[in-house]
């Protein structure tokens, strides 16, 4: 493996097409303002590096990135790449991850609008993210201990599992399909509209008008707070442990709750049952 240490690269395609390279304590920055430093490369390790130029990792295979910083100027840092490991790093440029596969992110900090579009097979743990349209149209996500702030997250995702997450997000999980969310807190308006085969287990759901127009929706041992006009036109099987502000026109299924402040059933096609259980 060829090693570059304590060097600065600012020219266009500085290390284009590299094979078996480690960049250690290097800076990708400077007046030449070049793009695509490591495009079309493979078997690359980057450690303790500073990336301040655009598109450093495109069409790459086998990347290990650790203790690195990608600044706001490092736009669209990783596209069309596979087998990526990112640890203890800052990803602060817009559109930082797109059209990639087999990605693992751990202990990192993400500030990146439109992060993670059309990504397949991504594992993320112990990571904090701030983003809009986070992970849109991605599949096979496995998230553990992820804290997210931002709107329109996880839309159109499929075949994914979330555990021990804290999500402060509006319009999350719209059109999601085959998703399990466990032991998590989800805050925000209009949660998971139009989703299919989504299950919330041991979760706390906070916010107005959650879980409408759903099919195959399940809630297992969940708390709901400030949740009004819930379950409108949804097929739902739910066991809820807290009082719900209001339930409106569930399409089918059974909702078991200890109490509900208001039930609105003014649609003749709403056949869902509401079962009050003190146990």
N, C-alpha and C positions, 0 to 999 in steps of 0.2 A: 504494500500500500504506500502510495506517495503521500508525503505529509507536507502541508503548507502551514507554517506557524508564524504568527505575528506579522502577517502581510496585509496589505490593503489592495483591493481590486475595485476599479471603477470603470474599466473599459467595457465595451459591448461584448457579450458572450465570453467573459474573461476565462472561464474554465469549461467552455462548451464541449460536450461529448466526452467528459472525463470518465475514466474507469478505475475503480479502486483508489479513491482519494479521500484523505482526511484533511479538513481545514480546521485548525485549532487556533483560537484567539485571533481570528482574522476579521477584517472589516471590509464590507462590501458597500463602499461609499466613496464619494469624491467628485471632483469637478467634471470629469468626463461623462458622468451621469448615465453609464451604460446599463443596458437591460440584459435579462436572461443569462445570468452568470453561470449557472450550472445546468442549463437546458440540455436535454437529450443525454443525460449521464446515468450511471448506475454504480451501485456499491459505494455510496457516498456517506461519510460521517462528517457532521458539523458539530463542533463543541465550542462553547464560550465565544460564539461569533456574533457580530453585529451586522444586520442586513437593513440597509437604508435605500436600496434601489429596487426597481420593479422586477417581477416575474423570475425570481431566482431558481425555482424548481419546477420546470415544466417538462412533461414527457420523461420523467425519471423513474428508475426502478431501484428498490432497496436503499432507502434513506434512513439514517439515524441522526436525529437532531436533538441536542441536549444542551441545556443552559444557554440558549440562544435568544436573541431579541430581534424581532421583525417589527420595524417601526411603522407608523402610519403611512410613511412614504413607500413602504414595501408592499405595493398593491399586488393582489392576485398572486400570492407567494407560491402556492402549490396547486397546480392544475394538471390533469391527465397523467397522474403518477400513481404508482402502486407499491405496496409493502413499505409503509412509512411508520416510523416510530418517533414520537415527539415527547420529550420529557423535560419538565421544569423550564419551560420556555414561554416567551411572550409573543403572541400572535396578534399584532395590533393594526394590521393593514386590512383594508376593505377586501372582501371576497377572497379570504385567505386560503380556502380549501374548496376545490370544485372538480367534479368528474374524476375523483380518485377512488381507489379501492384498497382494502386491507390496511386500515389505518388504526394506530393505537396512540392515544394522547393521554398523558398522565401528569398530574401536578403542575398544570400550566394555566396561563391567564390569557383569555381571548377577549379582545375588543375589536369586533370585525362585523360590520353589517354584511348581510348576505353570505354568511359563513356556511360552508358545508352543503352546497347544492349538489344534488345528483351524486352523492357518495354512497358506496356500497361496502358494507362490512366495516364499521368503525366502532372501536371500543374507546370510551372516554371515562376516566375516573379521577376523583380528587381534583377537579378543575372548575374554575370560575369563568363564566362567559357573559359577555354583554353584546347583544346582537339583535338585529331585525331580520326577519325571514330566515331564522336559524334552521339549518339542516333540511331545507325544503326539498321534497322529492327524493329523499334518500331512503335506503333500506338496510335492514339488518344492523340496527344500532343497538349497542349494549352500553348503557350509561349507569354509572354508580357514583354516588356522592358528587353530583354535578350541581352547581348553583348557577342559575340563569336569570338574567334580567333582560327584557326586551320583548317587542311585539311580534306577532305572527310566526311563532315558532312551530317546528315539527309538522308543517302542513304537507299533506300527501305522502307521509312516510309510511312504510310497511314493515312488518315482521321484525318488531323491535321490543326491547325490554328496558325498563327504567327502574332502578331501585335506589332508595335513600336519597332522592333528589329534592331540590328546592327550586321551584320554577315560578318566577314572578313575571307573567307573560299574558298578553291578550291574544284572543283568537288562536289559541294553541291547539294542535292536533286536529285541525280541520281536515276532513277527508282522510284521516289516518285509517289504516287497515291492519288487523292482526297485531295489536300492540298490547303489552302488559305494563302497567305502572303500579309499583308496589312501594309501601312504606315511604311515601313521598308527600310533599306539600305543594299544591298547585294553586296559585293566586292569579286572578284575572277574569276579565269579562268573556262571555261567549265561548266557554270551553268545549272543544271537541265536537262542534257541529258537523253533521254529515259523515261522522266516522262509522266504520264497520268493524265488528268483532274486536272491540276495545274493552279491556278490563281494568278497573281500578280496585286495588286490594290494599286495605289498611292505609288509606290515603285521607288527607284533609283537603277538601275542595272549597275554595273561598272565592265568591264573586257572583255577579248577576247573570242570569239566563244561561246556566250551564247545560250542556248535554242534550241539545235539541236536534231533531231530524236524524237520530242515530239508528243503526240497525245492529242487532246482536250485542248491545251494550250490557255490561255487567258491573255492578258495584258490590264489593264484598267488605263488610265491616268498615265502612267509610264514614267520616264526619263531613257535614256540609254546613258552611257558615256564610251568612249574607247571600244565600242562594234563593233567589226568587224566580218565578216563571220557569222552573226547572222541567226538563224532560219533554218539552213540547214536541209532539209527533214522533216520539222515539219508541222503538221496541226495546224494552229494558227489563232486566232482572236485577233488583237492587235491595241490599240490606244496609240501611243507614242507621247510625247510632245516635244521631242528634236530631233535634227539631229542625224542620225545613221551613223556610219562610213561605214559599208557595210552590205548588206543582200545577202545571197546566197541560191538559190534554195529552197525556201519554198514549201513544198509539196502541201498544199492547204490552203484556207482561205484568209482573207484580213488583210493587215498591213497598218494602216493609220498613216502617219508621216508628219511632216512639211518639212523635207528634208532628203536626203540620199546621201552620197558622192559617193557610188558605188553600183550598182546592178549587181549581177552575176547570170545569168540564162542560164547555159550551160548543164542542165539536162532535157531531153525531158519530164520527168515525173513531173517536177516542175510546178505546175499549180497555185500557190499562187499569189494573186494580191497585188500590192503595190500602194497605193493611196496617192498622195501628197496633203495635205490639209493645207492651211495657217490659217484656223480658229481654 
